Every structure is written in structure tokens, then in C-alpha cells.
Amino acid sequence: MTTFNFDPAHSAVEFSIKHLVISNIKGRFNDFDAKIEGDVNDLSTLKGEFAIKADSIDTRVEDRDGHLRSGDFLDVENYPEIKFEITHADNKSITGNLTIKDVTKEETFELNYEGKSKNPMNGAETVGFIVNGAIERDKYGVTFNQTLETGGVMIGKDIKFQVSLEFALED
């Protein structure tokens, strides 16, 4: 079983959501951690968890970020972490229990193993993964919205995301 040493400096958690039915607002989380072990030659052996500090949300607009941290959205004072625990993986997908605001649902996302490379800076064998997916935010109690005069809603229900992760391998 190989231990994956998480490299936060070369990893990212980014998301987008529809705004006013006409555009996408993009953001990221700046503080997160991944603890994974398994065999990169057999992705079905992957086990572990991924945790995001909810208050690290960053959309480049301080007022909006403050609102997203409030009880209307993530309620970071009461629910400081977003967690994903792996229950199954294969060459194309990763399934696990996603917990947001103490609501846990099983979700399956697209998994891309990007391969292995030797890092010339430290000599470590390094692997990369990209996870793409979407979740319905209202399933997790993130329901704030407003109806527009045109009949649509201010904020879309689906949050699309991409998680890029790098790990140094250790046997």
C-alpha cells in the first residue's frame, strides 16, 4: 500500500455556478487537505478522505465571500468543513460520501489519473489526479435564492467543480 503525501502548493479546488441565468461565477477554496493511500496501478484500491475548510471560499469579491460564509449558504461557524470519504474508485470515476452542513450523500464524480512523474526539485515520484463533477446544492441545505423578474432565479442549483491534486508517493 502506497502512501500519498499531499502537495497543496500544486493542487486546486475550483468551482462555478450560474448567476442571474446569464453568466457563471467562479471561485475556489484555498485551504484543503487530502489523505489517500492505495496503488496507482489499481485505482480500485484507493481509500481516504478529502476535507475543505469552508471559510476558505474565495470568489475574489469580499462581500460575496462573506455572504457565502453566512447561514444563508455554508454557515461556516456551525459547519467548518466539507468532507468527501472515498468508498469506491476505478479508472473513470470516484464514489464517496460527501458531507456539507452535516448532510451526507453518496456522490460519484469523474476521475482522471494524470500519471506519474519524477519531480526534479526533490526527486520524489509524483502523481496527479483531476476530479470533475457537479452537485445539487439544495440537497445539502444550501438553498438561498431569489426569483428574478424575468422568471429565473439568481443562483443556479448545480455547482460544477474541478479538483486537481498532486501527491508525492511513499512506499
Secondary structure, 3 states (H helix, E strand, C coil): CEEEEECHHHCEEEEEEEECCCEEEEEEECCEEEEEEEECCEEEEEEEEEEEEHHHEECCCHHHHHHHHCCCCCCCCCCCEEEEEEEEECCCEEEEEEEECCEEEEEEEEEEEEEEEECCCCCCEEEEEEEEEEEEHHHHCCCCCCECCCCCECEEEEEEEEEEEEEEEEC
